[in-house]
């Protein structure tokens, strides 16, 4: 859905029903500016390439016969109400540059990595398993307490760590919402089993005989429970020993404790208008799936270690065997915690992340040991990250990734006027979106969330060129309805 239009006892390691308290951060509207801390002195060529990328952003869709616009990162931060962006670029096994964009943001600012947690967590759990003679393909159900495995796997389906970490074990629960600062935060075990304190369904293993890819954060939480039970350590301790310390990721943590006071070196999570959410961020007891705090520089250290792994223990902290297990595809272009596919003849690794108020994306190419990561603190970070990635792809010659093109369908002002009005959701009919006639199309204003343009491609269909969202108008029960890829808004003026 358009980010502008709508916005998804037995285990000792965690405290039962613990409550995390934090001083709430003020809700402030930020204007983007740039603050940079160099990783190392850059050559003139490197500076020029970075400048080219920073000023070469383009929307997802361009209109045939019209000049395609280009933007700077700061311009698009304003457009997508994203106060903080942090980027890092690595090549040849080392981070070349890192830069923060936004008020008070630099390359040391910490972000929630959301589902970018999964590649790191999977690699750490693979390392733990291999170092403790746990077969990645063996049935690991017996490694959990009987009452737990009977609850999540009543049919006794064999489950393996490889299956859990590749989303092929048949585990349910795709993602998690997190918990506001001050709420009771359940333990991982409570998340898996379900309880009165959890806001997600209990995780269950269902038959998946063909080992199809079925994305499941719940599966990662079962894997976390297994390694915690076997080590009798916290997940944070396991990841510190197997990932953070060997690789030198000093700014990263899976801890549920607040990683500092709000605003002190942390990019605060924001709503769709660029204002910080209550408390500054949500807490995620689903550590393996979503709870990593890190910086882009630290994260690329991990990516470099994964891609350049060798058996020299003094090199980068990961062995060839660990990396090989993680980077071997299992199903539908996914390895253990990471996407793996060929793009225009080049192998690439990638993953995206989405927590409340945070969006991120990483892409890497093993043939040149290149990696690029974007971390943001807004749900508007999805289209923004895509635009930055397109600009980086062009700048660094990764692929011929280009915006898609459409042909503008000509409609008169009278024809466009048929769709003008205020729209709301049928369930409450509160005003949400206002449409007016724009230049050659419609101008959409989401209340308190900005304005964007809709280009007509037929008499009733339009496209948001910023992110490719398709919208169709139809009349239902005598009322004009806006259908945004399955999400319906009804024109209130027709009541």
N, C-alpha and C positions, 0 to 999 in steps of 0.2 A: 504494500500500500504506500502511496505517496507520503513521504515523511512530513510534508507540509500539510497534507490533507487529513491524515490519521496517524495516530501513533497507537509484542508480545509479552550404664549399667553394664552392657555386654562389651561395648568397645570403649576403652578408656580414654582415647586421645582427646575428645572434646567434652566440655562441661555440659551436663544435661540442662536444657532450658536456660542457658546463660543469657543475660541481657547486656547488650553493648550500649554504653552511653557515650555521647559525644556532645560537645558544645556545638550548637547549631550554627551554620555559616549564614551570614546575611545574604538575602536574595538580591543580587546586584546584576545590572546589565553592563556587559563589558564591550568596549570597542577594540577591534583587533589592532595590534601593533606588533612589531617584531623585536625580539630580544635574542641575541645569538651568543652561544658559547661554542667556540671551535673545538673540535676533537683534536685537530692538528692543523698546522698551516696548510692552506690549500694553494694549489698552483693556479695560475691565471685561467687555464683551461677548465679546471674543476669549478672555479667560481662562475665562469661564463655558463657552463652547463647547468649549474644550480639556478642561476638567474633565469635561464631559458625555461627551465621547468616551472619555476615560481610564477612566471608571467605567461605561461602557455596553456592555462586551463581552458577547456571548452565544454559546452553542455553535452548531454547525452545524445541529443538530436539536433541536426542542422536541417535547414529548409533549402531544398533545391533551388538554385538560381539566386540565392541570397547570400550575402557575405557572412561567413560563419564568425561569430564573435569569439574573442579570446579575453581571458580575465586573469587577474593576479590572485594569488591565494587570499590576500587580505580582502579583496572585493567579494570573493565567494564566501568567505567566512561571514561577512555581513549579510550576504544574500541568504545563507542557510542558517543564520542565527547560531553560529558555532564560535564561542569565545576563545577556545583554546585548540590549537593544533600543534602536534610535534611530529617531526619527520626525521628519519635517519636513513642513510644510504651506505652500503658496504660493498666492497669489491676486493677480490683477491685475498679473502680471508680476514680483512680488517675493516673497521668502520672508517669511511672516508670523511663524512661530515654528518652533523646532526644540528637541527635548528628548531627552536620553538617559536610559535607565532601566537600573539595574544598578550594581553596585559599581564606582566609578571611571569610569563612562560619562557622557560629556556630548556636546553636539552637535558637538564637534571630534574625537570618536573615529572612527578609520578602520575601515572594514569592507571585506571582499572583496565586490564587487558581483555576482560570478558572471555569469550570462547577462544581467544588466542592463548588462554590458559591450557587448552587441551594438548597442543603439541609438546609443551614443556612438561606437563603432568604425565603424559603418556611415556615420554622419554625417561623421566625419572622412575616411573613404575617398571618400565622394561629393565632399566639398570638394576633396580632392586631385585626383580625376579631372577635375572640372570646371575646375580651375585649370591642368591640364596637358593639356587637349584630348583626354581619353580618353573616348570615347563609352560611356555606361553600357550601351548595347544592342549594342555591337560584340562580335565574337568576340575575347576577350582571351587565348586560349590561346597565341598567338605571343609574348606579352609575358613568358612564362616560358621558361627554358632548355629546349631541345628534349628533353633526357633526362628532365626533370621532367614536361612535358606528355605525353610518350609513355607515361610510367608511370601517371599518374593518369587519362589520357583516351585509352586505346588505340584506341577506335573513332572518334576525331576528332570527337566531338560538339561543336557550337558552344556555347561557354559565355560568358556576359556577366557583368559586375559586378552588373548588376541581378538577374540570376538567382541569383548566389551570395549576394547580400545579402538576397534575399527568400525563400530556401530553395526555389527552383524550378529550380535548375540541374541537379538530379539527383545532387548530391554526397552521398556516404555519410558515416557516423560522426556520430551524433546529438550525443553529449556526451563529456566528458573527466573523468578521475578526478583529475588533478593528481599531483604527486610530493612525497613527504615530504621535509622538511628533511634534507639530508645525502645524498639520492639523486642519482644522475646525472640531470641535466635535459636532455632533447634539445632540439635547435633546432626551429624551426617547420618547416624543410624535412624534418627527420627525422620529425616528427609526420605530415606529409603523405604521405611515401613509406613510412613504417614502418621500424623498425630494431630492433635488439636492446635498445636503451635505452628504447623507447616501450612504454607500457601500453595503447595503443589500436591499432585496425586502421589500415592504410593507407587514405587517402582515395581514392575512385574516382568518376569521373563515369559515371553510367548513364543510358540514354535516358529522357527524361521529355517526350515529345512534346506532352502536354497541359499542360505547365508547372504540374503540381500541386504544392502546398505539401508539402514533405517536410523537416521540421526537421533542419538539419545544421550543427553546429558546424564540421565539416570544411570546408564551403563557405566559411565565414568565414576559415578559415586559408589557403585558396587565395587568397582576395581579399587577405589580408594579405601573402602572398608576392608578389603582383603589384605592390602599391604599394611594397613594400620594394625589389623589383628595379628598378622604374622610377625611384625616388627615390635609390637607393643610400644610404638612411638607415634607422635603426632605426624600428620601429613607434612606440616611445615618442616619438622626435623628430618623427615625422609628426603624431601626435596632439597633441603639445604645440603645434606650429605652427598646426594647423588647428582645434583645439578648446579646449584648456586655456588658452592665453594669450589668444586672442580673447574668450573668455567669462569669463575670470577665475576658472577652477577651480584655485585654488592648492593645494587639499588632495588633488588627484587625480593618479593616475599609472598607467601601464601597464608600469612598470619591473618586471623580474623580480628586482631586488635587494630585499632585505628592507627594508620601508619604516620602519625604526626598530628599536629593540631590543624583544624580546617584552614586551608589557604596557605599553609606553610610548606611550599614545595609540592603541593598537590593540585592537580587540575580538578576543580569541583564539578561534579555532574550537574548538567543543566537541563531545563525543560525545553519545550519547542520554541520558546521565546528568548533563550539565552540567559535566563535567570537561574541561579543555583537552586537545587532542590533542597528541601528541608533536611538539615543535618549534613549536607554536603555530598552524600553518596549513600547507596544502599550497601548493606552487608550481605555477603554470600557465603553461607555455611557449606555450599556446594563447591568446595575448594578446587577439586580437580577439574571440574567443568567450567568454572567461571571466576575464581577468586584471586587470580594473580594480580599483584600490584607491581608495576615495572616502568621502565623508561624505554623509548625506542632504541637507544644505544645499547642498553642491557639486553634487550630482546634480540638484537642483531648479533650480539656475542653468542647467544644460544644458536641462532641459525647458522652462523659461521662454524661453530663447533660441530653441529650436526652434519654439515656438508663437507667438512675437512677432517672428519674423524679418522684417527689412525691408532695404532697400537703403542705409540710412544706416550706413556702415561704422563709425561711432562708437557705434552703439546697443548691440548685443549680440553681435557677432562672427559672426553667420550671415546669409547673404543669403537673399532670398526664393526664389531658384532652388534653392539647396541644400535648404532646408526643404521646398519643394514636391516635390522628387524623393523625399526620405525619407518624406514623409507621404502619398504617393499609393499606395493599395492595389494590390498586384500579384496576389495569389491568397489566397483564404481569409482575408480580413480581416487581411492582413499587408502592411506596406509594406517599406521597406528597414531591417531590423533592429528593427522595432517593430510591435506589434499595433495594428490600427485597426478599430474597429467602432462601430456604432450601438447604444446601450443605452437603451431606452425613449425613443427619439427624440433622444437626445443623442450626438454624436460623442465618442468617448473613445479615448485612447491608453494602452497598458499593456504591461507585460512583467514576467515573474518571473525569479528567479535562484536557482540551486541549485549550490553548490560544497560540498566536504567541510567540514561544520561551519558553513556560512553559508546562510541563506535570505533572500530579499528580494523586494519587490513594489512596483511603482510604477504609479500611475493618474493620468491627467490629462484635463482637459476644456477644449478650446480655446475654447468659447463664453464662458467666464468666466475663462479663463487661470488655472485652478485645477489644482493638482497635489498629490499626497500620496504619500509614500514611507515604507515600513517596512523597516528592515534589522535582521537578527538574527544571532546567532552559534550557532545550533543547528538541527538538523534538525526539532526541535519548532517551529521558526519558521514552518513551513508553516501548520498550523492556527491558530497564534497570529496570524500576519499576516492570515489570512482574518477572524478575529474582530475584529481592529483595523480592518480595512477595512469590515466591516459596521457597526461603531460609527461610523466616520467618515462613511460614506454616509448614515446616519440623522442625524448631527449637522449635516452641511453640506448636506443635502437634495439629494444627487446622484442618488439613485434610491430606489425602494421595495424595495431589497434586504433581504430578511428571511430568517431561518432557515427551513428546511423543517420540516414537521410530520409526525409519525407517530402512529399509534394504538397504545397499549401493549396487547399481547396478554397476557391473564392466564394465568399458569402457576403451579401450586402449587409448594411447596418440594420436593415429591417429584418432580414433573416437571422442575423445574430441576436437581435433583440428578443426573439422568441425564447431565448434561454436565460435572459437577464432576470435577476431576482435574488432573494435570500433563501438559502437552503439549510436544512437541519436534519438530524437523524430521526427516523420514524419513532424510535422508542421514547423520545422526550420532546421532539419538535422545537428544541432550543436553537436559536440562530447560530450557525457555525461557519458558513461560507457565503460570500456575496459575489455575484458575477455581474460585471458591467461590460459594455462594448469597448474593445480596445482597438488597436491598429491592426486591421486584417484578421482579428480573432477576438477572443474574450480575455478579460483581465479578472483573475480570481484573487479574492482577498479572504484569507482564513483569519478570523477574528483573533487578534493578538499574536498572529503567527506569520505575518508577512504577506506579500503579494507576488503573484507569478502569472505568466502568460500561457494561454491555451491556443494552440494553432489548429484550425479546422482541417481535417483530412477527408471529410465527407459532409453531407448535409447534417449529420447528427453526431459524428465522432470527432474528438479532439485529442491532441497530444500535448502534454507538458514537456517542452523541449529541455528543461533542466535535467530531468531524470527519466524521461521516456514513459511516464505514466499515461495510460490510455483511458479516456473518459468517453462514455456514450450517454446521450440523452434519450429518454423514452417517456411516453405518457402511460401512466398506470392509474386506473380508477379516476381518470380525468385530471390527474396532477402530473406536473413535470417532475421527472425523477432523474437524478444524476447518478449514473452507475460507474463507479471507479473500480473496475476489475473485481466486481462482486460486492463491493461496499456501496450501499444505496443511501443517497441523501434526497429528501423530498423538498420541493420548493414550497416554502411557507406562505408565499404570497397567494397561492392557489386556495388557501383555506377559506 
